[in-house]
Amino acid sequence: MMKRILFVLLIGIIVVSCEKSTENTMTVSGNIKGLKKGTLYLQQFKDSTLAVLDSLEIKGDGAFSFSTEVSEPEVFYLYLKKEDNNDINDRITFFGEPGTITINTAWNTFDTDVEISGSKSHEKLLEFHEMASKFNIKELGLLQQASGLDTEKDSLVLDSLQRLVNQNTISRYRYALNFGLNNGDSYATPYIMMTEASEANPKYLDSIYKGLTPEVAASKYGKDFKAFLDKNN
């Protein structure tokens, strides 16, 4: 009887240990359509250096899967070294977090036509980038109009286009700041503020930091955001 009790306790300890060891595991899996040969790397910045966490040699099948421990949501990269002597479209940026993340893409549009699911932080990052891209496209269109004009003959038109560019830039920053104020519970927010709105008025950025939840403020990017604000205030 005593041996049976000890056996049950041992099994319980093993189960609990397994649960603790896997609660922060991030599994990244998916398929790279059309990829016949290449090497896929899971990467992450560590101490300002892009480090390789894991790699997989692909031959004839584009399916892949990586697993790694993640203490909090953070940016990761999938880098594809293709056997086509082409360095374009080689790296996917995504917000990783504990759980299962699915990434599906194709070898020839690796980072431009990619579907990512399973990460709430990445959903927020994607939401921001989809709107920000509209401002970028508008600015590009205005600059293309200006490039075909004569500086002296069309000075009035150029001035008008410049005003529109400036207004578009202001609108983009307003969107970024409103996004930050309305998403203080997202781990993606401090990262976005540092990468997309770092030139905004410090007092507005400070308001965004103060609106972060305690968990987000204590995260890697929350601490980096605070250090950025302290340095620039």
N, C-alpha and C positions, 0 to 999 in steps of 0.2 A: 504493500500500500504506500509506504513511504517513498519507494523508488518511483512509483507512478506519479505521485505528487511532485517530486523533484523533476521528473521528465516534463510534466505539464508546465511547470514554472520555467524550465529551461527553454521550452518552445516559445513561451510568452515573451521571454527576454529577447530571444532571437528576432521575433516578429517586431517588437518595439524598436530594436536596434536597426532593423531594415527600414522601418518607416522613417526613423530619424535620418538615416543616410540618404534617403531618396526624396524627402520633402522639398529639397531645394534643387532637385535635378531638372535641368532643361534638356529636352530632347528636340533636336531640330532634324526633321526628315522631309523628304519630298522627292521630286523627280525633275531632271533636266532633259526635256524633250529633245530628241535628236542627237544627244551627245554620245559619241562612240568611244572616244578616248580622251583622257585628261586627268588632272589631279585637282581635287576639291579640298580647300583648306577652310577650317573654322578659325577665325582670328579675333583678337581683342587687343585694344590698347592697354599696355601695362607699363607704367613709369615712362610715358611718352614714346614707347616703342610698340610697334604693331607686332604682337606675338602670335605664334601659331599654337592653338590649343589642341588641334587634332587635324588629321588629313586622311583622305581616302582616294585611292587610285581607281579610276573608273575605266572599265573596258567592256564596251558593248551594251551596257545597261546604265541609264542615267539616274537610277534610284540611289538615294543616299540616306544616311542617318548618323547623327552625332549626338553624344550625350556628355554633359558637363555640369558641374555644380555652379549654381548662381545664387549668391546671397541676396541680391536685389536686382530689379530691372536695370539693364545697362545695354549700351550699344555694342553690337557684334557685327562681324563681317563674314560673308561667304566669298572667298576668292577662288576663281576658277582659272587654272593654268591649262589653257587649251593647246592642242597640238596643231594649231593653224597659223602660228607666227603672227598672231594679231593680238595686241594688247588692249584693244578697245572692248568695252562692255564686259569687264572681267570681275567686278566686285559689287556685291549686294550689301547694302547697309540695312540693318534691322535692329529693333529694340527687343532684346531677349529678356526672358523672365522665367521663373520656375514653371514647369508644365510642358505641354507638347505644342510645338510650333511647326506649322507645315509651310514649306516654301516650294512652289512649283513655278518653273520657268522653262525657257528653251535655250539651247546652246548659242544661237545666233542673236538672241535678244536678251541675253542673260540678266542684265540689270535694268532694262528699259521696259520690259513687259513681264513683270513678275507678280505673282499672287502670294500674299503672306497672310496667314491666319493663326489664331491661337495666342496672340499677345495684345493685351489691352493697351499697353504703352505704345506699341507700334501702330495701333489703330489711331491713336491721338496724333502721333507723328505724321502719319499719312493724311489725316484730316487737315493738319496745318499745311503740309506741302502741296496738297491739291489746290487749296485756296491761294497760297503764295505763288504758285506757278502761273495763276491767272494774271497777277500783277506783273510777273516777269515777262509774260507774253505780250502784255500791253506795252510795257516799256520798250521791248525789242521792236515792236511795230512802229512806235513813235520815232525811235532812233533810225530805223530804216527809212522812214519818210524824210528825216532831216539829212540823211547821207546823200540824197539825190538833189539837194538844193544848193544854190549858189550863195555863198556867205554874204556877198554885198547886195545882190539883186533881191534876194529873198530874206532879208534880215528880219522883217516883221513876222514872216511865217516861222522862221527859226526861233524867234523869241516866244512866239505862241506855243510852239512845240516844246520848248524848254520848260515853259510854265506847266504844261500838261505832264511832262516827265516829273517835275518837282511835286505836283499834286499826287501823282501816282505813287511816288516814294513815300509821301506823308500818309497816304491811305494804307500802304503796305505796313508801315510801322504801327498805325492805329489798330489794324487788324491783329498784328502780332501781340501788341500790348493787351488788347481786349481778350485775346485767346489766353494769355497768361493769367489775367485776372479771373477768368471764368473756369480755369482748369487747374486750380491749386492742388487738387488731389491726384494729379497725374505725374508720374515720375519723368515723363517726357518734357514737362514744362520747363524746368530749369535748364535742361539741355538745349531746348529750342531758343530760349531767351539768350543764351550765350552764343549760339551759332547763327541766329537769324535776327536778333534785335539788340546786339551788343552796343550799337551806336545810338540807341534811343536815350532819352533823358534819364539820367541816373535815378531821379526821384520817382519816376514811374516804375522803373525796374525794382527799386527798393520796395514799392508798394506790392509788387507781384511777389517778391520774396516773402514779405510779411504775411501774404495770403496763402502760402504753401502750408499743407498739413504738416504736423510734426514728423510724420514718417518720411515724407518727401524732402523736407528740409534737412533731415538727418542722413539722407542718401548721398551717394557719391556725387551726383550732379548738383544736389542741393547744397552740399558743402563747397563745391567748386564755384557755384553761383554766388554764395556768400563771400568767398575769397575774392571773386571778381569785383563785387560791389565794394568791398572794403578797400581794394586797391585803387578803384576809380572814383571814390568819394572824397 
